[in-house]
């Protein structure tokens, strides 16, 4: 009985693989994605991302997520600049700069992960 279940599972897995490979290798697909070109985030280059390769159905969602990522980066940089300026102009403690740097290195990877 166990042999039959394993054989059926292997056949189902093979059919799923064939379906997936057919979907990825269709000749009418105008989106040619090079998955080995790791180019995002800019300095780390962990995964492949190109807005031109996004299909029409997903483009709106991906573009909004990308804008949220850029806004998060902008807010973190602005926060860092304001605190450094406050440190030198208004004589805050060094703890505030350390806090901002720690927040920068916590929230930026989370924002990239969310994207």
C-alpha positions as CSV (number, residue, x, y, z in Angstrom):
1,X,0.0,0.0,0.0
2,X,2.9,2.4,0.9
3,X,4.5,1.6,-2.5
4,X,1.4,2.7,-4.4
5,X,1.2,6.0,-2.4
6,X,4.8,6.8,-3.1
7,X,4.4,6.0,-6.8
8,X,1.3,8.3,-7.1
9,X,3.1,11.1,-5.2
10,X,6.1,10.8,-7.6
11,X,3.8,11.0,-10.6
12,X,2.0,14.0,-9.2
13,X,5.3,15.8,-8.5
14,X,6.5,15.0,-12.0
15,X,3.3,16.5,-13.5
16,X,3.6,19.6,-11.4
17,X,7.3,20.1,-12.4
18,X,6.3,19.7,-16.1
19,X,3.5,22.2,-15.7
20,X,5.8,24.7,-14.0
21,X,8.6,24.3,-16.6
22,X,6.1,24.7,-19.4
23,X,4.7,27.9,-17.8
24,X,8.2,29.3,-17.5
25,X,9.4,28.3,-20.9
26,X,6.5,29.5,-23.1
27,X,7.7,30.9,-26.4
28,X,5.0,33.7,-26.3
29,X,6.3,35.1,-23.0
30,X,7.6,38.6,-23.6
31,X,9.1,38.8,-20.2
32,X,12.6,37.3,-20.4
33,X,13.9,37.3,-16.8
34,X,17.5,36.6,-16.0
35,X,17.2,35.1,-12.5
36,X,21.0,34.9,-12.1
37,X,21.4,38.7,-12.4
38,X,21.4,39.7,-8.7
39,X,21.0,43.5,-8.7
40,X,18.9,44.6,-5.7
41,X,19.4,46.2,-3.1
42,X,22.0,48.3,-4.7
43,X,25.0,47.7,-2.5
44,X,24.2,44.2,-1.2
45,X,22.8,42.6,-4.4
46,X,20.8,39.8,-2.8
47,X,18.1,39.1,-5.4
48,X,17.0,40.1,-8.9
49,X,14.7,43.0,-9.4
50,X,13.7,45.0,-12.5
51,X,10.5,47.0,-12.8
52,X,10.4,46.5,-16.6
53,X,10.1,42.7,-16.1
54,X,7.0,42.9,-13.9
55,X,3.8,41.7,-15.6
56,X,0.9,44.1,-15.9
57,X,-1.3,42.5,-13.3
58,X,1.4,42.7,-10.6
59,X,2.9,46.0,-11.6
60,X,0.6,48.2,-9.5
61,X,1.3,46.3,-6.3
62,X,5.0,46.0,-6.9
63,X,5.3,49.7,-7.7
64,X,3.5,50.7,-4.5
65,X,5.7,48.4,-2.5
66,X,8.8,49.9,-4.1
67,X,7.6,53.4,-3.3
68,X,7.0,52.3,0.3
69,X,10.6,51.0,0.4
70,X,12.0,54.2,-0.9
71,X,9.9,56.3,1.5
72,X,11.2,54.1,4.4
73,X,14.8,54.7,3.3
74,X,14.1,58.4,2.9
75,X,12.6,58.7,6.4
76,X,15.5,56.8,8.0
77,X,18.1,59.0,6.3
78,X,16.2,62.1,7.2
79,X,16.0,61.0,10.8
80,X,19.7,60.3,10.8
81,X,20.5,63.8,9.4
82,X,18.2,65.5,11.9
83,X,19.6,63.7,14.9
84,X,23.2,64.4,13.8
85,X,22.4,68.1,13.3
86,X,20.7,68.2,16.7
87,X,23.7,66.5,18.3
88,X,26.0,69.2,17.0
89,X,23.7,72.2,17.2
90,X,21.7,71.5,20.3
91,X,24.1,69.3,22.2
92,X,22.0,66.1,22.5
93,X,23.7,63.0,24.0
94,X,25.5,60.5,21.9
95,X,22.9,58.0,22.8
96,X,20.5,59.5,20.3
97,X,22.9,59.0,17.5
98,X,23.5,55.4,18.5
99,X,19.7,54.9,18.7
100,X,19.2,56.2,15.2
101,X,22.0,54.1,13.8
102,X,20.6,51.0,15.4
103,X,17.1,51.8,14.1
104,X,18.6,52.3,10.7
105,X,20.2,48.9,10.7
106,X,17.0,47.3,12.1
107,X,14.3,48.9,10.0
108,X,16.0,49.0,6.6
109,X,16.5,45.3,6.3
110,X,12.9,44.8,7.5
111,X,11.7,47.2,4.8
112,X,13.8,45.3,2.1
113,X,12.4,42.0,3.4
114,X,8.8,43.4,3.2
115,X,9.5,44.4,-0.4
